[in-house]
Amino acid sequence: MVKVSVILPVYNAEEHLQHCIDSILAQEFEDLELIAVDDGSKDGSPAMLDDYAAKDSRIKVIHKENGGVSSTRNRGLEEAQGEYIQFIDSDDWLPADSIKLLVRAMEDNDCDLVVGDFYRVVGDNVSRKGSITVNRVLTRQEYASWMMESPADYYYGVLWNKLYKRDLIHTFGLRMDPELSFCEDFVFNLEYILRCRSIFPLQVPVYYYVRTEGSLVSQNLNLPRLIQSKTSIYAYYDQFFRTLLDEETYEQERMHIARYLVSAGTDGAVIPLMPGTKKLGSEQISVLYDAADADSRISSSYYMKKAFDHLLSSVALKYNLGLRDVQIFHALRETEADTHHKDLSDYTGISHAMVLLSLQKLSLEGYIRVHYSTEGIQVSFLKHADALSADIDQAVLDLMNLCMKDFTEEEKKMAEDLNRRVYLNLRRSLEEYEQ
């Protein structure tokens, strides 16, 4: 069985379709199938899908008469064979580590639903969007309590920032309601959550969302339909809480629940030059590719560092730290606990001042305790650091897997032996230089 089925509804999407599909096929996690369902497109989308399917066996294309986004997604669910289900819209795209992080969060936390942060894209600008600030498994009731605070938030309503279990969907016969022209995804989520044991909020962006006029999702949006849908959807929303909560708790929260009727849909503001808004591309690790051939040893070391920075950046996002902070924390674990901030600066390539700022932040966040003296610093790791250390160890393992992708076991052992010899040669040479 394939691990993840990615369901992609397509309607007249040729302008953005290549970017979307390429982001799926380029995932670090490769045990996936792409179910692309063409909803009677009139442009070049059907031919593009067929061309992709001819080149990659992981892609299955379905052509159907136009029936709307709900019937299109439902057809994808009927065809999906994966253990997990992920949805994506044709206007959008995935970060390279999206599926890997979603699957890992699902399995490491033994939960039934993972909900991730996302990037909201407007033109050349991007900002991160997320609504839950706790980094632990939630019960259905706890998740619903967060949702009650901002019920019309895209974070809760949409499908594309979530990972679902296919067995759970099929066991309870969950599908999109074709009769709903708006919020059909929100209703699906409400029904799914009622069948969940637990939910994990992954505080790492797993999706790039772009609202595009005329897309499959937005083509039915207008004010009369919005008002009508808002009222009808409230019946589902209210019944969700009646089912989830006991009678006493429901009565206590009834007015709070009714806030849904006056809440406005929010998908995150992207305002240029404001805090939290970046130029699209700057949220990722930048890499300078040289013109040398693959035998360049120096370039290889550079690419390894950049790949590791990419992996550590996801760890940093999860813990609301900067990449620099995680690099310093990793350096502290790799070097002696009693050291000097200048040595940390030399080891990481981060300025002295920034090292001190990171040490202060790590201390304030409860990861380390630092004692400063004229000789240097003494660092002790606190219990709060265990989870961060585990994620950094996983990033190291991911880096090794990236470096040895497609290696046989014999080649992996040979590479590890050679790398150890390179390390010892370099260390001996540097020790001789210092004598």
HELIX and SHEET records of a PDB file:
HELIX    1   1 GLU A   14  LEU A   25  1                                  12    
HELIX    2   2 SER A   45  LYS A   55  1                                  11    
HELIX    3   3 VAL A   69  GLU A   79  1                                  11    
HELIX    4   4 SER A   98  ASP A  108  1                                  11    
HELIX    5   5 ARG A  140  GLU A  149  1                                  10    
HELIX    6   6 TYR A  154  GLY A  157  1                                   4    
HELIX    7   7 ARG A  166  THR A  171  1                                   6    
HELIX    8   8 GLU A  184  ILE A  193  1                                  10    
HELIX    9   9 LEU A  223  LEU A  244  1                                  22    
HELIX   10  10 GLU A  247  ILE A  257  1                                  11    
HELIX   11  11 ALA A  258  VAL A  262  5                                   5    
HELIX   12  12 ARG A  297  LYS A  318  1                                  22    
HELIX   13  13 LEU A  323  GLU A  334  1                                  12    
HELIX   14  14 HIS A  341  THR A  348  1                                   8    
HELIX   15  15 HIS A  352  LEU A  364  1                                  13    
HELIX   16  16 ALA A  385  CYS A  403  1                                  19    
HELIX   17  17 GLU A  409  GLU A  434  1                                  26    
SHEET    1   A 8 ILE A  59  LYS A  64  0                                        
SHEET    2   A 8 LEU A  32  ASP A  39  1                                        
SHEET    3   A 8 VAL A   4  VAL A  10  1                                        
SHEET    4   A 8 TYR A  84  PHE A  87  1                                        
SHEET    5   A 8 LYS A 162  LYS A 165 -1                                        
SHEET    6   A 8 LEU A 113  VAL A 122 -1                                        
SHEET    7   A 8 ASN A 125  LYS A 129 -1                                        
SHEET    8   A 8 THR A 277  LYS A 279 -1                                        
SHEET    1   B 8 ILE A  59  LYS A  64  0                                        
SHEET    2   B 8 LEU A  32  ASP A  39  1                                        
SHEET    3   B 8 VAL A   4  VAL A  10  1                                        
SHEET    4   B 8 TYR A  84  PHE A  87  1                                        
SHEET    5   B 8 LYS A 162  LYS A 165 -1                                        
SHEET    6   B 8 LEU A 113  VAL A 122 -1                                        
SHEET    7   B 8 SER A 198  TYR A 209  1                                        
SHEET    8   B 8 LEU A 138  THR A 139 -1                                        
SHEET    1   C 3 ASP A 338  THR A 339  0                                        
SHEET    2   C 3 GLY A 376  PHE A 381 -1                                        
SHEET    3   C 3 ILE A 368  SER A 373 -1                                        
END                                                                             
